[in-house]
Amino acid sequence: MLLARDKAFAQFLTDEIKEERKIQKHKALPTVSGGWELELHGTEARLRRRIAGERITVTFNINNSIPPAVDDEGPEEQKPDEQEEPDITSTPNFVVEVVKDDTKQTLVLDCHYPEDEVGHEGEEESDIFTIREVSFQPTGESDWKDTNYTLNTDSLDWALYDHLMDFLADRGVDNTFADELIELSTALEHQEYIKFLEDLKSFVKCQ
């Protein structure tokens, strides 16, 4: 027998799911241009492509990928009934792995979206993502070694950093890719959120 609060909770979830489905922008996940193939493992996604003699894999996870909401307006600038819900955008960290067919090492670049760069469409020359760390890892091993040297880009020479960004761009990881990854990740996050609400509703109603 369901408790009265559980019934109210289940009804709330039913209404919430309906509202989320109304605002769902993508019924099917959007594709990423450039010949990338999508592979999903729950909340983890992998994008793969091949170019001459190389395999490129981009991995990201939608968990904890939505930055906290920031209220830029003062309380008196808008009335409560005039305020609109901000668009929720998923900006996950992502890892780029580049494997050359004739080597036993994988070049790994850990990238992220700085909060102050996302959404600045007018700044065409500004990169909307940055490289945070770079390392080599043995090809074919799922567990990376902490003992391998990792290059942190905070104090890196800018000429070397620019070459690394060009290296990624030549392999299809550029601003266009980063924008499309945000669109894909946002759609996947919303899809998983709706599924979570449905699972939660079923769990609450289970007797």
C-alpha positions in Angstrom: 0.0 0.0 0.0 1.4 3.4 -1.0 1.7 6.1 1.6 -0.1 9.3 0.9 3.1 11.2 0.5 4.4 8.6 -2.0 1.2 9.0 -4.0 1.7 12.7 -4.1 5.4 12.2 -5.0 4.5 9.8 -7.9 1.9 12.3 -9.2 4.5 15.1 -9.1 6.9 12.9 -11.0 4.3 12.2 -13.6 3.7 15.9 -14.2 7.4 16.6 -14.2 8.1 14.0 -16.9 5.3 15.4 -19.0 6.8 18.9 -18.7 10.3 17.7 -19.5 9.1 15.9 -22.6 7.4 19.1 -23.8 10.7 21.0 -23.6 12.9 18.2 -25.0 14.6 19.6 -28.0 15.9 16.4 -29.5 13.9 13.2 -29.6 16.9 11.5 -31.2 20.5 12.4 -30.3 22.1 14.9 -32.6 25.1 13.8 -34.7 28.5 15.3 -34.8 29.7 16.4 -38.2 33.0 15.1 -39.6 32.4 11.4 -39.7 32.4 10.8 -35.9 30.8 7.5 -34.8 28.9 7.6 -31.4 29.2 4.8 -28.9 27.3 5.0 -25.6 27.9 3.3 -22.2 25.3 4.7 -19.9 26.3 8.3 -19.1 29.6 7.9 -20.9 29.9 8.6 -24.6 32.7 8.0 -27.0 33.1 9.6 -30.4 35.5 7.8 -32.8 36.9 8.6 -36.2 39.8 7.6 -38.4 42.1 9.6 -40.6 45.1 8.4 -42.5 47.1 6.2 -40.2 45.4 7.5 -37.0 42.5 6.7 -34.7 41.0 9.5 -32.7 38.7 8.9 -29.7 36.9 11.6 -27.7 35.4 10.4 -24.4 33.1 12.4 -22.1 30.6 11.7 -19.2 27.5 13.8 -18.7 27.5 13.3 -14.9 28.2 16.6 -13.1 28.4 18.3 -16.5 25.9 21.1 -15.9 27.5 24.2 -14.4 25.7 25.9 -11.4 23.1 28.5 -12.4 24.3 32.1 -11.9 21.8 34.8 -11.4 23.3 37.9 -13.0 20.2 40.1 -12.5 19.2 41.9 -9.3 16.0 41.0 -7.6 14.3 44.1 -8.7 15.1 43.9 -12.4 12.5 41.4 -13.3 9.2 40.4 -11.7 8.9 36.8 -10.6 6.2 36.1 -13.2 8.3 37.6 -16.0 11.4 35.5 -15.3 12.2 32.7 -17.8 13.9 29.4 -16.9 17.4 29.6 -18.3 18.5 27.0 -20.9 20.4 24.1 -19.2 23.6 23.4 -21.0 25.9 20.4 -20.5 29.6 21.3 -20.8 31.5 18.1 -19.9 35.2 17.7 -19.6 36.4 15.5 -22.5 39.5 13.5 -23.2 41.0 13.2 -26.7 43.1 10.1 -27.5 45.2 10.0 -30.6 46.7 6.7 -31.7 49.1 6.3 -34.6 49.1 2.9 -36.3 52.8 2.5 -36.1 53.3 3.4 -32.4 52.6 1.8 -29.1 51.8 5.1 -27.3 48.6 7.1 -27.1 48.7 10.9 -26.9 46.1 11.9 -24.4 44.8 15.4 -24.1 42.4 16.3 -21.2 40.2 19.2 -22.3 37.5 21.3 -20.6 35.2 24.3 -21.2 36.1 27.4 -19.2 32.9 29.0 -17.8 33.8 32.4 -19.2 34.2 31.2 -22.8 31.0 29.1 -23.3 28.4 31.0 -25.2 30.6 33.8 -26.6 29.5 33.4 -30.2 30.8 36.8 -31.3 34.4 36.0 -30.5 35.3 33.9 -33.5 39.0 33.7 -32.8 38.5 32.6 -29.1 38.7 28.9 -28.4 35.6 27.8 -26.5 37.6 24.9 -24.9 41.0 24.5 -23.5 43.6 21.8 -23.1 44.3 21.2 -19.4 46.7 18.3 -19.4 48.7 16.2 -21.9 50.4 12.9 -21.5 51.4 9.7 -23.2 49.8 6.4 -22.2 50.3 2.8 -23.4 48.0 2.0 -26.3 45.4 -0.6 -25.5 45.5 -0.3 -21.7 42.3 0.9 -20.0 44.0 1.9 -16.8 46.3 4.9 -17.3 49.5 5.1 -15.3 50.0 7.9 -12.8 53.7 7.4 -13.1 53.7 8.7 -16.7 54.7 12.3 -17.1 51.7 14.6 -17.3 52.1 18.1 -18.8 50.0 20.7 -17.2 49.2 23.6 -19.5 48.8 26.3 -16.9 52.5 27.3 -17.1 53.1 26.1 -20.7 54.8 28.2 -23.4 52.0 29.6 -25.5 53.7 28.7 -28.8 53.7 25.0 -27.8 50.1 25.3 -26.6 49.0 26.8 -29.9 50.6 24.0 -31.8 48.7 21.5 -29.6 45.4 23.2 -30.4 46.3 23.2 -34.1 47.1 19.5 -33.8 43.6 18.9 -32.4 42.0 21.1 -35.0 43.7 19.2 -37.9 42.0 16.0 -36.5 38.6 17.5 -36.3 38.6 18.7 -32.7 38.0 22.4 -33.1 35.4 25.0 -32.0 32.7 23.6 -34.4 33.3 20.1 -32.9 33.2 21.6 -29.3 29.9 23.3 -30.1 28.4 20.1 -31.5 29.7 18.2 -28.5 27.8 20.6 -26.2 24.6 20.0 -28.2 25.1 16.3 -28.1 25.9 16.2 -24.4 23.0 18.5 -23.5 20.6 16.2 -25.4 22.0 13.1 -23.8 21.9 14.6 -20.3 18.3 15.6 -20.7 17.4 12.1 -22.1 19.1 10.5 -19.1 17.4 12.9 -16.7 13.9 12.0 -18.1 14.8 8.3 -17.8 15.9 8.8 -14.2 12.6 10.5 -13.4 10.8 7.6 -15.0 12.8 5.1 -13.0 12.3 7.1 -9.8 8.5 7.2 -10.4 8.4 3.4 -10.9 10.5 2.9 -7.7 8.2 5.1 -5.7 5.1 3.4 -7.0 6.5 -0.1 -6.4 4.7 -1.9 -3.5 
